[in-house]
Amino acid sequence: MSSAAPDESVVPPDKHILTVQEALEPLYQKLEQDVETRLVEAAVEAGWSPYDALNAIDQLKRHSAIE
């Protein structure tokens, strides 16, 4: 995995961020999108449809939220 570019890094506390969550959220969302894209690409390369891959990812997210 590539390292985050400076504009994607965690914002330091002296930049008027109210919470750690607000500082990390943009990076977390970018990483989550990158992971989902890679999962779909891998599934498509293995012969699955993008629709099936996205459904499987959604099921994994739901299952993981339950635990």
C-alpha positions in Angstrom: 0.0 0.0 0.0 1.3 3.4 -0.8 1.9 6.0 1.9 -0.5 8.9 2.2 0.4 12.1 0.3 0.9 15.2 2.5 -2.6 16.5 1.6 -4.1 13.2 2.8 -2.2 13.1 6.1 -3.7 13.3 9.5 -4.3 17.0 10.5 -2.3 18.1 13.5 -4.2 19.3 16.6 -3.0 22.9 16.2 -5.0 23.3 13.0 -8.2 23.9 14.9 -9.6 20.5 14.5 -12.2 19.8 17.2 -11.8 16.0 17.6 -9.4 13.3 16.5 -12.3 11.7 14.6 -12.6 14.8 12.5 -8.9 14.8 11.8 -8.8 11.1 10.8 -12.1 11.0 8.9 -10.9 12.1 5.4 -8.0 9.7 5.5 -10.2 6.9 6.7 -12.7 7.5 4.0 -10.0 7.5 1.3 -8.5 4.3 2.6 -11.9 2.7 2.8 -12.6 3.7 -0.9 -9.2 2.4 -2.0 -9.8 -1.0 -0.3 -13.3 -1.4 -1.8 -11.9 -0.5 -5.3 -9.1 -3.1 -4.9 -11.6 -5.8 -3.7 -13.9 -5.2 -6.7 -11.0 -5.2 -9.1 -9.7 -8.5 -7.6 -13.2 -10.1 -7.8 -13.7 -9.0 -11.4 -10.3 -10.3 -12.4 -11.3 -13.7 -10.8 -14.4 -13.7 -13.0 -17.1 -12.2 -10.7 -19.3 -9.4 -11.9 -18.9 -5.9 -10.3 -22.5 -6.2 -9.0 -21.7 -9.5 -7.2 -18.5 -8.1 -5.8 -20.2 -5.0 -4.4 -23.0 -7.2 -2.9 -20.4 -9.4 -1.2 -18.6 -6.4 0.2 -21.8 -5.0 1.6 -22.5 -8.4 3.2 -19.1 -8.4 4.7 -19.6 -4.9 6.1 -22.9 -5.9 7.6 -21.5 -9.0 9.2 -18.5 -7.1 10.6 -20.8 -4.4 12.1 -22.7 -7.2 13.9 -19.6 -8.6 15.6 
